[in-house]
Structures are given as C-alpha cells and as structure tokens.
C-alpha cells in the first residue's frame, strides 16, 4: 500500500515557533559572526546545550554559538567533546556553569501561543540592543 503524505499548513503556534527560531539564529549570527573555534565566518547558529535536552535554553542568547560549517559538522558527527572543550576554554567554565544553572529554572510550557509571542518579543528587543 502506497502512503501519501499531505503537506499541512502550519498552525499559528507553529508559525510563531518558526519565526522565533529564525530570529534567534539571526541574532546569534549577528553577535557571533565568526566561528568560536577557528575564527572563520560562521554560517551556523548552534545551541551549546542542545535544545532537545535543555528546552529552557532554546531561545537563550548566551546559549548560542556561531560555528563554521566544518566545526558544526565536527560537533554533530565526529568529535563533539573536542569542539565543546574549545568553546568552554574560550568562554570559560563559569559561563558554562551559569548557563547550565539557567536550564534548571522552573519549567515553562512551550505549548502556548503566548510562550512564542513572548520569546519573539524578547528576541526583537535584544536585536535592537
């Protein structure tokens, strides 16, 4: 039996999540235009603490890392530990510890439209600074 896939139009919450993701990436790359590892131009906005494991840090600016394509690929497919160690060495252990502490705040549901509207507002304000 052939399975047909129906392309669905994103609902309002999904559209807001896409917009928030885009704003976060733009903000990270504007603040980190060079790879944190090698200094080449950065093309990838990366979450230092992965957004799937640390959902409270998904839109946290200090959790954003600019990486070139080479180091982004290394981080995901080859030697994540080495890349992470270089970033911690450059940014400092205190930065990593503070960020991890932020991840332990009270959980906020990402199930509401209001959550994404608030994140978009925060990202837009930070982009103006």
Secondary structure, 3 states (H helix, E strand, C coil): CCCCCCCCCCCHHHHHHHHHHHHHHHHHHHHCCECCCCCCECCEEEECCCCCCCHHHCCCHHHEEEECHHHHHHHHHHCHHHHHHHHHHHHCHHHHHHHHHHCCCCCCCCCCHHHHHHHHHHHHHHHHC
